[in-house]
Amino acid sequence: MSATTAIARRELLGYLLTPAGYIIVAVFMLATALMYFLWGMLWGGGFNQGDPASMRMVFSGGIFIFLFVAPAISMRTLSDEYRMGTIESLLTCPVSETQIVIGKFLGSFGFLLAMLVPTAVYVIALEMYGRPDYGELACGYVGMMLAGGAFLATGLLFSTLTNSQVLAYLVTLFFWLILLLASKGLPKLAAMSANWQGAADRGTAMEVVQNLSARAGRFIGAADPQQAVQGFAVGLIDSYNVVYFLGFTIVPLVLAIVFLHVRRSR
């Protein structure tokens, strides 16, 4: 068994053999169940005749659930090793920083996949009451896995920087919360500013500022994680959305490897 596989297995068992892991699963299932059945019963999503049998609300709204659940999974990956003092023995083993980080990530990602398995009951309910589009459902699950991987990688990075699980959780939470709010709010502010400047003065300088504000708004709006998930929720696999989540997965993992290497070389 390779070092990466051994670390991933140890990490996964750490979630499956402790009460904290099942509490996380319970919170996730409760949140998705409320979203699924309230949408279905109150607004007819997937249950009324003529309505599409889908889980779009669960997939598109899942970003808000992951906002709180995913950091709870990733917060212990390395900060717990620091707190318990086992990081030193781990770093003195014949394993590389890359193997440690990738193993930790794969273990937490495996737990996230296991957490998604019980949601198959929602698919069964859709099959009982309608004819769901399984291609759309598959795209939705792909989006959930990509988004979950990005959340976990970011949480692992912040877990590398502190020995406090609570701090790692909060920093990860606020990172994604600020990104989500900024990507939704700043484009609107930029558009309002551009319109105000354009109405006040139609000179060349103001037109340049207006164009720059509009472009800045579009650029910031493209960082909206919910918008990226929305495409998967309706059955569309956009290359930009795939690259978006892969970027937020790969870059934090690389940074975590670098920070762990710096700690090891001290």
Buried (B, 14 or more C-beta within 10 A) or exposed (E): EEBBBBBBBEBBBBBEEEEEBEEBBEBBBEBBBEBBBEBBEEEEBBBEEEBBBBBBBBBBBBBBBBBBBBBBBBBBBBBBBBBEEEBEEBBEEEBBBBBBBBBBBBBBBBBBBBBBEEBEEBBEBBEEBBEBBEEBBEBBBBBBBBBBBBBBBBBBBBBBBBBBBEBBBBBBBEBBEEBBEBBBEBBEBBBEBBEEBBEEEEEEEBBEBBEEBBEBBEEBBEBBBBBBBBBBBBBEBEEEBBEBBBEBBBBBBBBBBBBBBEBBEE
